Amino acid sequence: MASAAEGDVGTVVEPMRELRSGFEELSLNKLATSLGASEQALRLIISIFLGYPLALCYRHYLFHKDTYLIHLFHAFTGLSIAYFNFGYQFYHSLLCIVLQFLILRLMGRTITAVLTTFCVQMAYLLAGYYYTATGNYDIKWTMPHCVLTLKLIGLAIDYFDGGKSQNSLSSEQQKYAIRGVPSLLEVAGFSYFYGAFLVGPQFSMNHYMKLVQGQLTDIPGKIPNSTIPALKRLSLGLVYLVGYTLLSPHITEDYLLTEDYENHPFWFRCMYMLVWGKFVLYKYVTCWLVTEGVCILSGLGFNGIEDGKARWDACANMKVWLFETTPRFTGTIASFNINTNAWVSRYFYKRLKFLGNKQVSQGLSLLFLALWHGLHSGYLVCFQMEFLIVIVERQAESLIRDSPALSHLASITLLRPFFYLVQQTIHWLFMGYSMTAFCLFTWDKWLKVYKSVYFLGHVFFLSLLFILSYVNTVMVPRKEKLKKME
């Protein structure tokens, strides 16, 4: 009788669970539709904002508790966020974390472990891109996995450095080198930390361990006084979120592919690309500011005391003021996705020092970044344009600095607003030009748009590459050239 009753209950409960799950899916889908977003985008936003209650839970209930409890909390919450967003495809991240732990334990602090990590983790990520890629921007398991890939590669390199003598390491390498042997739980907590699992930022294992040990606080032994700094970044993120939500229905990359766009005058096509190029980056700015607030609230954003004031920028992925005001491409690069750029510099660019050529190292670093983003041709074109633009911009700066006539012209106060306006126009026009390939992914789409503006970006900067060299020979005195050679 009991077993029959249990069976009856089971037959009733199971459909109820499915029905409830169906209602949840339906309600999320309806809410996303009403907001003009996809359900996956809504899940992503919810997950990012969930970091705030989770950080408050850590502050009030786990701060200075046993470290294994904190690792468990981070691993469980991160896995739950992965399941909420991607269902059973969370196994991809779990598998790579376990594989990484085995590589560290079985291969030890060897260059073989580093190379194996790089090959295995990048191959897994690229295979994921290959099997899941479409012609559109989709939020799927590969999105957080690219963040995880850098984390695990950095972990292997820091573990390798931990086996070297202090004297053989640079001051930066000494800071990040791992002297102990991480456990599987520590690696899982580091990888799944709720404030950075989905969209970053990047941080080192040593920095994470300081968080778990309660060292990342401006008040030794007490919960960090970081609520106000966290709310400031959250508020700024909400401003960008509102702006993006209001403008996104009206300024889209899809319009670049329409006949209406092609039929407009050339100046309109360029101006639309300029405005869109600025605006399209706001979705990334929003995510990074909100997650930075989570990191600050938990304490992970603590970056020491300077001039008697606590710094909370250890996890800053954006320098908003620089991003909004700089007229230079190098300024935008320095203000945007800061921690990822720092990771590439620390673990890739500087490790290529043996090549003896900075431009080759920079080119290879940008190629790595392009592949890390995905297999679409648009990524390669975008980073190729970045490489070209940075070279030309540095040539122009050097020319203005070394040429007495141009240096004097640039120093005239009355002309500075005009120069600034021209620089900003060029800056954001060709930022939009580069982002076109990045956001449209496939060659048939970005090629169509580039044809509509007559490959303006490539023509402009390739021409400048040769013209500036000639102008340099004419306008820069010979003594200045000799000084540079010395």
Number of C-alpha atoms within 10 A of each C-alpha: 6 7 8 9 10 11 12 11 11 12 11 11 12 11 11 12 11 11 12 12 12 12 12 12 13 13 13 17 18 15 15 17 13 10 12 13 16 18 21 18 15 19 18 21 14 14 20 22 17 17 25 24 12 18 20 15 14 20 17 10 10 17 20 18 13 11 17 13 14 23 22 16 20 26 22 17 20 26 23 17 24 25 15 16 23 18 12 11 14 19 15 15 22 16 10 20 22 14 15 23 20 14 19 22 15 10 13 17 21 16 14 13 23 24 14 18 24 19 13 18 23 18 13 18 24 19 15 19 22 13 8 12 17 12 11 10 10 14 16 17 24 26 18 18 22 24 21 26 25 21 22 24 23 25 28 28 23 24 25 21 22 21 15 14 9 13 8 10 14 9 10 9 17 18 14 20 23 21 15 10 13 17 12 16 18 23 20 23 27 29 27 29 23 30 30 25 25 26 19 24 22 24 24 18 24 18 19 19 19 14 21 26 14 20 21 26 25 20 11 10 12 14 20 22 17 21 15 12 19 24 17 14 21 23 15 16 24 16 13 21 20 12 15 19 16 11 14 18 10 10 18 16 18 11 13 23 16 12 9 9 17 18 11 10 9 13 10 13 17 18 15 18 27 21 16 25 24 16 18 20 14 18 16 17 22 24 23 26 27 27 31 30 34 31 28 32 30 29 31 28 26 25 18 15 12 8 6 7 9 18 17 25 19 20 26 24 26 23 18 15 9 16 18 12 12 17 20 20 22 16 15 21 16 19 21 21 20 17 20 18 18 16 17 19 16 14 17 17 21 14 12 17 12 8 10 9 10 13 12 14 20 18 17 15 20 21 18 16 17 21 18 18 19 23 17 22 18 25 27 22 21 21 23 16 22 21 16 15 26 16 15 20 17 13 17 18 11 13 20 19 15 19 18 14 12 14 14 11 13 15 10 9 9 9 11 13 10 11 13 15 12 12 16 18 16 17 21 22 23 25 24 26 26 26 27 26 25 22 22 24 25 18 13 11 18 24 15 16 22 18 11 18 16 12 14 16 20 17 11 12 19 15 12 18 18 11 11 15 14 11 14 18 12 11 15 19 13 10 10 12 13 9 8 8 7 6
